[in-house]
Amino acid sequence: MKKIVSLFQRNYDGDRQVRDDIVPGAEWVAAGEGVATRKWDGMAVLVADGVVYKRYDAKAGRTPPADFMPAQPAADEATGHWPGWVPAVGPDSARIIEGVEWGARELFGGGAVPDGTYEVCGPKIGTRHGANPERLTEHILVPHGRDQLLDCPRSFAALREYLSEHIIEGIVWHHPDGRMAKIKASDFGIKRT
């Protein structure tokens, strides 16, 4: 899963918030294409052939580890981000494994978690380690694109208002051809309470 493009341009020389200019390549969202889904605040994971991987960003020229699986061929020229995956093993992945085990039990009836991308959320995972922005009591697994937002607007002003009224991290639009675009409440300067 490569880095998802933001819906709106960012003020990099100022407050770092977004402005009412669509990012090139995301015009399809404003045109009404694709499905809006809830963006959960957690750790992205990949399940492939029964193996659990966690997100790893080899940004700013950082050399990725030997077991790094790139999600795109090279780092993004503009941002320096090079997203990919590394196996979720060891003590620092314990919460991720708890979330995947919860998903196997609660979402898939005790069976294997199907191949795909997910978000692990919970008390020890979030924007700031341990912040628990989703206010959960256990670590859970959320399939990406699961929670559709049928009432979600698409204009700058309406999205700012929507994210002010809905206590969620943000929105990810999924186009039928695989393209995605996102916007977060924090992009507008909105803080979750």
HELIX and SHEET records of a PDB file:
HELIX    1   1 GLU A   27  ALA A   30  1                                   4    
HELIX    2   2 PRO A   91  SER A   93  5                                   3    
HELIX    3   3 ALA A   94  GLU A  106  1                                  13    
HELIX    4   4 PHE A  156  GLU A  165  1                                  10    
HELIX    5   5 ALA A  185  PHE A  188  5                                   4    
SHEET    1   A 4 VAL A   5  SER A   6  0                                        
SHEET    2   A 4 MET A 180  LYS A 184  1                                        
SHEET    3   A 4 GLY A 170  HIS A 174 -1                                        
SHEET    4   A 4 VAL A  35  LYS A  39 -1                                        
SHEET    1   B 2 PHE A   8  ARG A  10  0                                        
SHEET    2   B 2 VAL A  18  ILE A  22 -1                                        
SHEET    1   C 6 MET A  69  PRO A  70  0                                        
SHEET    2   C 6 PRO A  83  PRO A  87 -1                                        
SHEET    3   C 6 VAL A  51  ASP A  57 -1                                        
SHEET    4   C 6 MET A  43  ALA A  48 -1                                        
SHEET    5   C 6 GLY A 116  CYS A 121 -1                                        
SHEET    6   C 6 ILE A 140  PRO A 143 -1                                        
END                                                                             
